[in-house]
């Protein structure tokens, strides 16, 4: 078990009983969250037809207001669907994104709501970069599916994250996660290694603007780079984070516990 300081006051108790704790990851519904069968996206796709994902990206950019000419430009798109809270790492995101937006190296689309200071910060970012940043507030599940399908990268810089689900959605959709290596994010996203071609995303450690910026830079350098771009997305889509897998783990855990009692 990897301990972090954010234990909500239970750190000492968890550490004392660490040998008795077993962590089980969340799971996602592979019917609802499947790019090959998703009725919320314009063009379903799978790992063998990632060219269709480009069409979903273009459709998403048209939906948020870009012209066809602008939407067709080969600029990486970073997506985020989140609660706008300190726990989700929102305090470092606008400052980390700004240099990349100014240089035209990426676009950013976000759906979320939460603390007013963060809503205002992201809206201000969109106001400064009207053709590069698109912010939606509130809850809209169909649109969240289109963000997952249409984005090239998915950003999740959480302060702490017991497990998390949206990075699992991103993996299923071949949307490369950029995550802070904490909690369930560290358990589900492996740093991509261009030498071995193993890994599913990009990770960073410190909750700091510089560290997030460096991770975003590494991610953007993978965009459309042969052979790494197809390999990392294929690796991501090959992961099994289904609720069925989670259920099997629970069955194994309860069976193990029953054996110990006997």
Protein Blocks (a to p, Z undefined) as FASTA:
>chain_A
ZZdfblghpmmmmmmmmmmpccddddddfklmccklpckbfbdcdfklmmmmmmmmmmmm
mmnopafklmmpccddddddddddfklopmmmmmmmmmmmmnopaccdddddddfklmmm
mmmmmmmmmmlbccdedjdfklmmmmmmmpmbdcdfbfbdfkopmlmmmmmnopacdddd
ehjllmmpccddfklopajbdcdfbdcfklmmmmmmmmmmmgopafklmmmmmmmmmpcc
bfklmmmmmmmmmmmmmmmmZZ
